[in-house]
Amino acid sequence: MSEPEYDVVVIGAGGAGLAAAVSAAERGASVIVFESEGEIGGSTQLSAGMFTAAATSVQKALGIDDSVDRFFQHYMDLNQWQLKPGLVRRFCELSGPTLEWILELGAEIPAQISTNAHMPGLTRAGVEDVWRAHVPKDQGYGLVQVLDRARRSHGVEIVLHTRVERLLVEDGRVSGVVADGVELTAGAVVVATGGLAQDPDLVGRWFPRALDAGDSLFVVAAPGSRGDHLGFGDQVDASVAGDGWGLLLPTAEFVRYHHWQAGFPPVSRVHVNGAGRRFMDEDASYAVSGGEIQLQQELHGKPVWMVFDERARRALPEGYADWTPARVLEHVASGAAVVADSVAQLADRIGVPADVLVTTVGRWNDQLPAGSDVDFERDRTLAAKGVTDSPAPIAEPPFYATRLIPAELVCTHTGLEVDTNAAVLDLHGRPVPGLFAAGEAGAGILGTRYVGGGNAVANALTIGRLAGQSAAGR
Ligand SMILES: Cc1cc2nc3c(=O)[nH]c(=O)nc-3n(C[C@H](O)[C@H](O)[C@H](O)COP(=O)(O)OP(=O)(O)OC[C@H]3O[C@@H](n4cnc5c(N)ncnc54)[C@H](O)[C@@H]3O)c2cc1C
């Protein structure tokens, strides 16, 4: 067989692909990257860049005691042990060193406590046993720029506007790719094409729960998230894992943008189920809130509602696409939000028992505005977000309600099953020679529950780096 043109071909220039390209080049491999879009970065570039990792220098500088074992236990428990422990342990071992690698390449994560995903430092998403969410300066964009600088310093070429069509396979071994009808041979190929969120048919097949949102469903993943990894996998009878899993964020029915653009609902609000009862900490982590809402919808066969008052509406800041004082009134006019002169009347309009909703709002008014949420401990969540003032009671008419739906599709977890070297496995569970996968395209790390904050970026960069090292074969 003649020498391949490149040691490694990487498909996709998002977080996983760039990490793979840089790490393969660091090991002396000749590497080329194909990117279907006109710019690099994919969903990674759109993200907050939050990166979950254990036992890092940032944690140590803040005096946070963490370990791989602790991270592993938390990760497996949150995912109800539905993932392969060997792969998850490898991820937990490598995420810390990968974060240090990114810092050495130039990423900046100051050793300071951050109260949200937009403030560089160490933060939490709300379900961790210890704080592990590392927020880099300039967020996902910053991470992509750091990796791209390293990529350039190694002389790795990126070909933009070039969607890889298929793999070259010879005698069961992946030996290159076909792009724009041209064959290019390689010693190994890394599939880092992201998820499938932008392909409605694939979403229907692999993450049908997302379709429960109906017309309210909106996708914030990058345009290149078309599920091309599944086609590559088909060519080599790859095993597909993560069926039915992904991340859907709950939003008000009328929202169509990520919160950076849409804005934020008022702090003074309650979420109630079809029985008119409160059932969750309204600021619960996105790791679990979507599931909580979905469960209540199923239990009661009725929507979940967010309820707030006139004072909360008026206090909304300006400058956002959906959550501003004027926009809420527009949503009422369009029928996407409901208004009433009293809580009891609001209950009638949204179809929940009026006496129960009145009691629910009254109980909330007696608790959180007075400083403590005995039922759901929301005061603790708010404090971790840096909100120290107690919210105002929900008491000033008119009162508003809007349906709350897990409708913002962020990422999907259905990918090509990988082993502890990021090698793609076939239907027998054997590595496919010459084929590696990482990020959303590679399955096994992202599970039924999002391990926040920063599960998917950590997966992309950690397994991407591992895939590059394995593909370089050194
Ligand atoms: C708005 C938003 C915020 C988020 N915030 C966070 C966060 O803070 N922390 C976190 O952990 N996760 C977050 N996520 C999720 C996380 O960003 C992604 O899961 C992760 O970055 C995916 O990385 P990836 O490399 O697998 O895919 P991507 O970064 O999407 O890269 C895949 C690349 O492959 C390209 N491509 C696709 N098909 C082909 C083909 N056939 N040929 C060539 N190129 C192809 C795509 O165009 C894309 O550039 C967020 C996601 C979004 C959308």
The ligand as an SDF file (V2000), in Angstrom:
LIG
                    3D

 53 58  0  0  0  0  0  0  0  0999 V2000
  -25.4120   28.3320   22.6250 C   0  0  0  0  0  0  0  0  0  0  0  0
  -24.6800   27.1440   23.2020 C   0  0  0  0  0  0  0  0  0  0  0  0
  -24.0920   27.2390   24.4640 C   0  0  0  0  0  0  0  0  0  0  0  0
  -23.4150   26.1380   24.9900 C   0  0  0  0  0  0  0  0  0  0  0  0
  -22.7480   26.2770   26.1730 N   0  0  0  0  0  0  0  0  0  0  0  0
  -22.0180   25.2280   26.6460 C   0  0  0  0  0  0  0  0  0  0  0  0
  -21.1540   25.3860   27.7530 C   0  0  0  0  0  0  0  0  0  0  0  0
  -20.9510   26.4800   28.2640 O   0  0  0  0  0  0  0  0  0  0  0  0
  -20.4960   24.2870   28.2240 N   0  0  0  0  0  0  0  0  0  0  0  0
  -20.6540   23.0540   27.6540 C   0  0  0  0  0  0  0  0  0  0  0  0
  -20.0800   22.0930   28.1360 O   0  0  0  0  0  0  0  0  0  0  0  0
  -21.4050   22.8970   26.5350 N   0  0  0  0  0  0  0  0  0  0  0  0
  -22.0450   23.9480   26.0100 C   0  0  0  0  0  0  0  0  0  0  0  0
  -22.7400   23.7950   24.8490 N   0  0  0  0  0  0  0  0  0  0  0  0
  -22.6120   22.5230   24.1050 C   0  0  0  0  0  0  0  0  0  0  0  0
  -21.1990   22.4200   23.5090 C   0  0  0  0  0  0  0  0  0  0  0  0
  -20.8070   23.6950   23.0280 O   0  0  0  0  0  0  0  0  0  0  0  0
  -21.0940   21.4080   22.3590 C   0  0  0  0  0  0  0  0  0  0  0  0
  -21.6540   20.1700   22.7340 O   0  0  0  0  0  0  0  0  0  0  0  0
  -19.6490   21.1430   21.9870 C   0  0  0  0  0  0  0  0  0  0  0  0
  -18.9390   22.3540   21.8630 O   0  0  0  0  0  0  0  0  0  0  0  0
  -19.6040   20.3540   20.6730 C   0  0  0  0  0  0  0  0  0  0  0  0
  -18.2790   20.3090   20.2060 O   0  0  0  0  0  0  0  0  0  0  0  0
  -17.9920   19.4560   18.8930 P   0  0  0  0  0  0  0  0  0  0  0  0
  -16.5750   19.7000   18.5460 O   0  0  0  0  0  0  0  0  0  0  0  0
  -18.4550   18.0670   19.0810 O   0  0  0  0  0  0  0  0  0  0  0  0
  -18.9380   20.0760   17.7890 O   0  0  0  0  0  0  0  0  0  0  0  0
  -18.8790   21.5480   17.0910 P   0  0  0  0  0  0  0  0  0  0  0  0
  -18.1910   22.5220   17.9560 O   0  0  0  0  0  0  0  0  0  0  0  0
  -20.2580   21.8290   16.6750 O   0  0  0  0  0  0  0  0  0  0  0  0
  -17.9610   21.2720   15.8380 O   0  0  0  0  0  0  0  0  0  0  0  0
  -18.3380   20.4200   14.7820 C   0  0  0  0  0  0  0  0  0  0  0  0
  -17.8380   21.0320   13.4930 C   0  0  0  0  0  0  0  0  0  0  0  0
  -17.9150   20.0670   12.4460 O   0  0  0  0  0  0  0  0  0  0  0  0
  -18.3660   20.7260   11.2650 C   0  0  0  0  0  0  0  0  0  0  0  0
  -18.9090   19.7020   10.3570 N   0  0  0  0  0  0  0  0  0  0  0  0
  -20.0740   19.0170   10.4800 C   0  0  0  0  0  0  0  0  0  0  0  0
  -20.1910   18.1120    9.4860 N   0  0  0  0  0  0  0  0  0  0  0  0
  -19.0640   18.2200    8.7150 C   0  0  0  0  0  0  0  0  0  0  0  0
  -18.5960   17.5430    7.5550 C   0  0  0  0  0  0  0  0  0  0  0  0
  -19.2860   16.5380    6.9740 N   0  0  0  0  0  0  0  0  0  0  0  0
  -17.4040   17.9270    7.0090 N   0  0  0  0  0  0  0  0  0  0  0  0
  -16.6740   18.9270    7.5810 C   0  0  0  0  0  0  0  0  0  0  0  0
  -17.0780   19.5920    8.6830 N   0  0  0  0  0  0  0  0  0  0  0  0
  -18.2530   19.2330    9.2650 C   0  0  0  0  0  0  0  0  0  0  0  0
  -19.3710   21.7190   11.8020 C   0  0  0  0  0  0  0  0  0  0  0  0
  -19.6390   22.7450   10.8760 O   0  0  0  0  0  0  0  0  0  0  0  0
  -18.6830   22.2170   13.0730 C   0  0  0  0  0  0  0  0  0  0  0  0
  -17.8450   23.3350   12.8170 O   0  0  0  0  0  0  0  0  0  0  0  0
  -23.3720   24.8990   24.2770 C   0  0  0  0  0  0  0  0  0  0  0  0
  -23.9420   24.8160   23.0100 C   0  0  0  0  0  0  0  0  0  0  0  0
  -24.5890   25.9370   22.4640 C   0  0  0  0  0  0  0  0  0  0  0  0
  -25.1680   25.8110   21.0900 C   0  0  0  0  0  0  0  0  0  0  0  0
  1  2  1  0
  2  3  1  0
  2 52  2  0
  3  4  2  0
  4  5  1  0
  4 50  1  0
  5  6  2  0
  6  7  1  0
  6 13  1  0
  7  8  2  0
  7  9  1  0
  9 10  1  0
 10 11  2  0
 10 12  1  0
 12 13  2  0
 13 14  1  0
 14 15  1  0
 14 50  1  0
 15 16  1  0
 16 17  1  0
 16 18  1  0
 18 19  1  0
 18 20  1  0
 20 21  1  0
 20 22  1  0
 22 23  1  0
 23 24  1  0
 24 25  2  0
 24 26  1  0
 24 27  1  0
 27 28  1  0
 28 29  2  0
 28 30  1  0
 28 31  1  0
 31 32  1  0
 32 33  1  0
 33 34  1  0
 33 48  1  0
 34 35  1  0
 35 36  1  0
 35 46  1  0
 36 37  1  0
 36 45  1  0
 37 38  2  0
 38 39  1  0
 39 40  1  0
 39 45  2  0
 40 41  1  0
 40 42  2  0
 42 43  1  0
 43 44  2  0
 44 45  1  0
 46 47  1  0
 46 48  1  0
 48 49  1  0
 50 51  2  0
 51 52  1  0
 52 53  1  0
M  END
$$$$
